[in-house]
Every structure is written in structure tokens, then in C-alpha cells.
Amino acid sequence: MTPKEKYLQFIQSVKPQAVFLDDKEPSSPDYQDDHSWAALPGRSGSHLMSPDEIPSNEYKDYDVFYIHPTGYFQPHWNAPLEPESAAFERTESHLATQASAFSASCNVYAPYYRQATYFSFFDREENGRLALDLAYSDISKAFNFYIQEQNQGRPFFIAGHSQGALHGQRLIHEHISQQPIKKQFIAAYLAGYILPVKHFDSLYPDLIASNNPEDYHSIISWCTGVEGFRRSRAHSAFWSADGWCQEPMEQPLVCQNPLSWSQDSAWVSDETNISIRLKSSNLFLADYHATAHSHAKLSIESMANLGFEAKQSEHSMIEVKGSLIDKVKSFTVDGDLHNFDVSLFWGSIRDNVKRRAHAFKK
């Protein structure tokens, strides 16, 4: 069986058997309870991991509201908030490899939420969208609590990957664009989910698609694949100002190169960038059928002595090539580097967050 055939088989194995309205809805989180947050400032955790300098745990001048990607691979439409579940452990891995890029400059606020199951993105009926709506309702509630009770007027970023990026897109439309809080909004890093150019102005009439390393009131987006990777037949659920729709993944998309933070199409390398990988005391991350928290010890380390180049392709993807890509592409399906969207560019993101925050403060 080919890797693609195994992947398609896996997708079917996590398909919920009940329709959304008949599936048991997990209990709603209470964001006044610290246990409903995967990361908070002043609290130790995976979001403070680093391959070199450990970030200070003291309060900083900037915040990031981070929305983790999908880590729930069970045949129910939304994940229950169970601390002993594998989904909770996967969230820890996402904090380590993604949110950690922000922790040098930002206080990290990362809510747990009743994330939609992985199959939601392959469902062609209403169930998947209803599951995503439920997941988003938690994100919306968490953000309101963060702004009202925690932010205290600090400038902030939004960050998310995959499902987290999709919810981040909607959050910015409903809570930030054309709202008083926009004056505190620096930028959004929303990787691993399409953002069609044709929808940008209706979603964010007073924001811009970033085109340089210091733009603020801006949105940054990218998806990554090996050189020549295509998604010509793929479609994705997308939340627009008019509601849900299906959009082709190959069309003009908001896309910036995370090594240059521009929208040009030249190959770029950055010797200062640090790509990272997650280290674990067991292989739980490779087992998408796992249901229980393994309590593995996590750390991150740099991918030393391996480099790569990146450019924006004509299909609004970030293509990458080089010795590092040769090493990791065997872990992909047909060269889709979705799982590496953030970790490949970890150091560049960390540096840019600092630079963009300072530019905003001037």
C-alpha cells in the first residue's frame, strides 16, 4: 500500500458514525479557569521551549493569542477536553514547535478548545462545518475573555496553524477588523490554510496582506510543499464573510515567503534561520490512532548543518528545496510539507515577531 493509500484509509477510519446533531457534544470550557488554557504567561510549559536561549517567564510588552492545529483523530465531531487524552498531548507538541517561536517576545495565551475532528475537513455535508462552528465558538469566547480580563491594553499578535489558522481568519473578521481593538493588533501569522485573495477585502477592509518584514495591521499566510508540489484538484472548506463555501486550493492566495516576508517569487535562503524538530521520549506523535496521553518528555532541537531555500510558486504555495528538505520529505504524502509549515521557519518567525513588534511600537 502506498503512503497516499494509507493516508486515505486513515481518513476513513476517523469518520464519525453519527451525524453532528446526533453526536454527543462535549462540555464547554470555562476560560475563567486556568485549566482551560494550554498556555498562559507566568506558567511554565512547552511554549517556553527553545533550541538555544530559553525565554524569560516574566511578563512582556506584547501578547500572542495562539490557536493550535488539529490534534484530534477520533470518530466524533468535536474533541472533549480531557487532560489524559492524546489530543491534549498533541497540543503540547504544537506549543513546543509553534507557539514557542513567539515566546521570546510575547506572553502566550493559548486556549484549549473543542477542536473539530480531522475528518471535518474531508466531510462534504454540513457536519464538518457544524463541528468547525462549535470549535470556533470556543475560540471566540476565549478571545473575548483574553481581551476583557487579561490583555490590559498590550499590543498583540494572532497566530494559528491549519485548523487554528482557519479559526484565526474568522476571529480577525469578527473581533478585530473594523473594531476599536484593531489599534492594538500588530499582525497575524496564519499558516497552513488557504486565504483566497478574492475574499480578503470583504473580510478585512481595513487591514493589509503584509508585503515586508515590518508591516502591521497585517495578515501573513503560507502553505509549504517541496519544489513542484501541486494541489490542482484539491478543495478546502473556507469561512467567508457570507458564510461557508468550498474553495479550490490552487487560485490566487495570500502568501508570503517566511524567509523574506515578501510576496515576490525569488528563491531565498537565510543562514540565520533555525529549523527545529520535536524530540520525544517515545513515538506517540507518529501514532494518530493513540487515544491516551503518554506523558512523554518533550524537547525541541535545531536541525543543524542542513539548509534550504524557499520561494513563492505560481500556485501561491511556498516551495522549498535543499538538504533539509531532502531529509524531511520522506515523512510527507506526495511532498506536502503541511506538518512542517512552522517548524521549518521557526527561527525566522521568532526574529520577525521581534522586529514587527518593535516597528509597531515606534
C-alpha positions in Angstrom: 0.0 0.0 0.0 1.4 3.4 -1.0 1.7 6.3 1.6 -1.2 8.0 -0.2 -3.4 4.9 0.0 -2.6 4.5 3.7 -3.5 8.2 4.2 -6.9 7.8 2.5 -7.6 4.7 4.6 -6.7 6.6 7.7 -9.1 9.4 6.9 -12.0 6.9 6.5 -11.1 5.3 9.8 -11.7 8.5 11.7 -15.0 9.3 10.1 -17.7 9.8 12.7 -20.6 7.3 12.5 -23.3 9.7 13.7 -24.3 13.0 12.1 -23.3 16.1 14.1 -26.7 16.7 15.7 -26.8 13.1 17.0 -23.2 13.1 18.3 -22.7 13.9 22.0 -21.5 17.5 22.3 -18.5 17.8 24.7 -18.9 20.1 27.7 -18.0 23.7 27.1 -14.7 25.1 28.5 -14.7 27.8 31.2 -12.0 30.3 30.3 -12.1 31.8 33.8 -10.5 28.5 34.8 -6.8 28.4 34.1 -7.1 24.7 33.3 -9.0 25.7 30.1 -5.8 27.3 28.8 -2.9 25.3 27.3 -0.5 28.2 27.9 -0.6 31.4 30.0 2.0 33.9 30.9 3.8 33.2 34.2 3.2 29.5 33.8 5.9 27.0 32.7 5.1 24.8 29.7 6.1 23.6 26.3 5.5 27.1 24.8 8.7 28.2 26.5 10.9 25.6 24.8 13.8 26.7 22.7 16.8 25.1 20.9 19.1 27.8 22.2 18.0 30.6 24.6 15.2 29.8 27.0 12.7 32.7 27.0 12.0 34.6 30.2 8.8 33.6 32.0 8.3 37.2 33.1 5.6 39.4 31.6 6.5 41.0 28.3 5.2 44.1 26.5 3.4 42.1 23.8 1.0 39.2 23.6 0.2 36.4 21.2 -3.2 34.7 21.1 -2.2 31.3 19.7 -4.7 28.8 18.2 -3.3 25.2 17.9 -4.0 23.0 14.9 -5.9 19.7 14.8 -4.7 17.0 17.2 -8.0 15.1 17.5 -8.2 12.0 15.3 -11.3 10.2 16.8 -14.7 9.3 15.1 -16.6 12.1 16.9 -17.2 15.5 15.5 -15.6 17.5 18.4 -12.9 16.7 20.9 -13.8 16.6 24.6 -11.4 18.5 26.9 -9.8 15.5 28.6 -6.3 16.2 30.1 -5.4 12.5 29.8 -6.2 12.3 26.1 -3.7 12.0 23.2 -5.3 15.2 21.8 -4.0 17.1 24.9 -0.6 15.7 24.4 -0.5 16.7 20.7 -1.4 20.2 21.8 1.7 20.2 24.0 3.7 19.3 20.9 2.2 22.2 18.9 3.1 24.6 21.7 6.6 23.3 21.6 7.1 23.6 17.9 4.9 26.6 17.0 3.9 28.8 19.9 7.5 28.7 21.2 8.6 30.9 18.3 6.6 33.7 19.8 7.6 33.3 23.5 10.8 35.2 23.3 8.9 38.4 22.6 5.3 37.7 23.7 3.2 36.5 26.5 1.5 33.4 25.1 -2.3 32.9 25.6 -3.4 29.5 24.1 -6.8 28.2 24.8 -7.9 24.6 24.7 -11.0 24.3 22.6 -13.4 21.6 21.4 -11.5 21.2 18.2 -13.2 19.7 15.2 -12.0 16.2 14.4 -9.7 15.7 11.4 -12.4 14.2 9.2 -14.3 17.5 9.4 -12.1 18.9 6.6 -13.0 16.0 4.3 -16.7 16.0 5.0 -18.8 17.1 2.1 -22.0 17.5 4.1 -22.9 20.0 6.8 -21.5 18.0 9.7 -17.9 19.1 9.3 -18.9 22.8 9.1 -21.0 22.5 12.2 -18.1 20.9 14.0 -15.9 23.8 13.0 -18.5 26.3 14.1 -18.6 24.7 17.5 -14.8 24.8 17.7 -14.8 28.4 16.7 -17.4 29.3 19.3 -14.8 28.3 22.0 -12.1 30.4 20.3 -14.4 33.4 20.1 -15.3 33.1 23.8 -11.6 32.6 24.8 -10.6 35.7 22.8 -13.3 37.8 24.4 -12.1 36.7 27.9 -8.5 37.4 27.0 -9.2 40.9 25.8 -11.5 41.8 28.6 -9.6 40.2 31.5 -6.0 39.6 30.5 -4.8 41.9 27.8 -4.6 45.2 29.7 -4.1 47.3 26.6 -0.9 45.5 25.3 -0.3 45.2 21.5 -0.9 41.6 20.4 -0.4 39.1 17.6 -2.8 36.4 16.4 -1.1 33.1 15.4 -2.5 29.8 14.3 -1.8 26.8 12.1 -4.1 24.6 10.0 -7.5 24.5 11.8 -6.1 27.2 14.1 -5.4 29.4 11.1 -8.9 28.9 9.8 -10.4 30.0 13.1 -7.9 32.8 13.3 -9.1 34.1 9.9 -12.7 34.2 11.2 -11.7 35.7 14.6 -10.0 38.6 12.9 -13.0 39.4 10.8 -15.5 39.2 13.7 -13.4 40.7 16.5 -10.6 42.8 15.2 -11.2 44.3 11.7 -13.2 47.5 11.9 -13.3 47.2 15.7 -11.7 49.5 18.3 -9.3 46.7 19.4 -7.6 47.0 15.9 -5.4 49.7 17.2 -3.6 47.1 19.4 -3.4 44.5 16.7 0.1 44.1 15.2 -0.2 41.2 12.8 -1.5 37.6 12.3 0.7 34.6 11.3 -1.9 32.2 9.9 0.0 29.3 8.3 -1.3 26.1 6.7 -4.7 27.2 5.5 -5.7 28.9 2.3 -6.8 32.6 2.3 -8.1 33.4 -1.2 -7.2 36.9 -2.4 -10.7 37.4 -3.7 -12.1 37.3 -0.2 -9.5 39.5 1.5 -11.2 42.9 1.1 -14.6 41.7 2.3 -13.1 40.0 5.3 -10.6 42.7 6.2 -11.4 46.1 4.6 -9.1 48.0 7.0 -6.2 45.5 7.1 -3.5 44.6 4.5 -1.8 41.5 3.3 1.8 42.0 4.5 4.5 42.6 2.0 7.5 43.4 4.1 9.0 42.4 7.4 7.6 45.4 9.4 4.0 45.8 8.1 1.5 45.9 10.9 -2.3 45.8 10.9 -1.5 43.0 8.5 -2.0 39.3 7.8 0.6 36.8 6.8 -0.2 33.4 5.4 1.6 30.5 3.7 1.4 26.7 2.9 4.5 24.7 2.2 5.5 21.9 -0.2 8.5 20.5 -1.9 9.6 22.1 -5.2 7.0 21.3 -7.8 4.3 20.3 -5.3 0.7 20.8 -6.7 -2.8 20.8 -5.2 -4.6 21.2 -8.6 -7.6 19.0 -7.7 -7.9 19.8 -4.0 -10.6 21.9 -2.4 -11.0 23.2 1.1 -13.8 24.4 3.3 -13.5 28.2 3.8 -15.3 30.6 6.0 -16.1 33.8 4.2 -18.0 37.0 5.1 -21.0 35.3 3.5 -20.6 32.0 5.4 -19.1 28.6 4.5 -18.1 27.7 1.0 -15.7 25.3 -0.8 -12.7 26.9 -2.5 -10.0 25.4 -4.8 -6.6 25.3 -3.2 -4.9 26.5 -6.4 -6.0 30.1 -7.0 -4.5 33.5 -6.1 -3.9 33.2 -2.3 -2.4 35.5 0.3 1.1 34.1 0.5 4.3 35.5 1.9 7.8 33.8 2.0 8.7 33.3 5.7 12.4 33.8 4.9 11.9 37.3 3.3 8.4 38.2 4.5 7.6 39.5 1.0 5.3 38.3 -1.8 7.9 38.1 -4.6 8.8 34.8 -6.3 12.6 34.7 -6.0 14.4 31.8 -4.3 15.5 33.0 -0.8 17.9 31.4 1.7 18.5 32.7 5.3 21.6 31.4 7.1 20.2 32.8 10.4 17.0 30.8 10.3 16.7 27.9 12.7 14.6 25.0 11.7 13.5 22.8 14.5 12.3 19.3 15.2 10.5 17.8 18.2 12.2 15.2 20.3 10.1 12.8 22.4 10.9 10.0 24.8 8.5 7.8 22.8 6.9 7.8 19.3 3.4 8.9 20.3 3.3 11.6 17.6 3.7 9.0 14.9 0.6 7.1 16.1 -2.5 9.0 15.1 -4.7 6.2 16.5 -3.4 6.8 20.0 -6.1 7.9 22.4 -4.3 8.2 25.8 -1.8 10.7 27.0 1.6 9.0 27.1 3.3 11.7 29.3 6.3 11.6 27.0 9.1 14.0 27.8 9.3 16.7 25.0 12.0 19.0 23.8 13.0 20.8 20.6 16.3 21.0 18.8 17.7 22.7 15.8 18.2 20.8 12.5 22.0 21.6 12.4 24.1 21.7 9.3 21.1 21.3 7.0 19.8 24.2 4.9 17.1 25.0 2.3 15.8 27.7 0.0 12.2 28.9 -0.3 10.2 30.8 -2.9 6.6 31.5 -3.7 5.4 29.4 -6.7 2.9 30.4 -9.4 0.3 28.5 -7.4 0.6 30.6 -4.3 2.5 27.9 -2.4 5.9 28.2 -0.7 8.1 25.8 -2.4 11.3 24.6 -0.7 14.4 22.7 -1.7 17.7 21.8 -0.2 19.4 19.2 2.1 17.0 19.7 4.9 14.0 19.2 2.6 15.6 16.0 1.2 15.7 14.8 4.8 12.1 15.5 5.8 10.2 14.9 2.6 10.1 11.1 3.3 7.7 11.9 6.1 5.2 13.6 3.7 2.4 12.5 1.4 3.5 13.4 -2.2 5.7 16.3 -0.9 3.0 18.2 1.1 5.0 19.8 4.0 1.9 20.9 5.9 3.2 19.4 9.2 6.4 21.5 8.8 4.8 24.9 7.9 6.0 26.4 11.1 9.0 24.3 12.3 10.9 24.9 9.0 10.8 28.6 9.6 10.9 28.7 13.4 13.9 31.0 13.7 12.8 33.4 11.0 9.4 33.7 12.7 11.0 34.3 16.1 13.1 37.1 14.6 10.3 38.6 12.7 7.9 38.8 15.6 10.5 40.8 17.5 11.2 43.1 14.5 7.5 43.6 13.7 6.6 44.3 17.3 9.4 47.0 17.5 8.2 48.6 14.3 4.7 48.7 15.6 5.9 50.4 18.8 7.7 53.2 17.0 
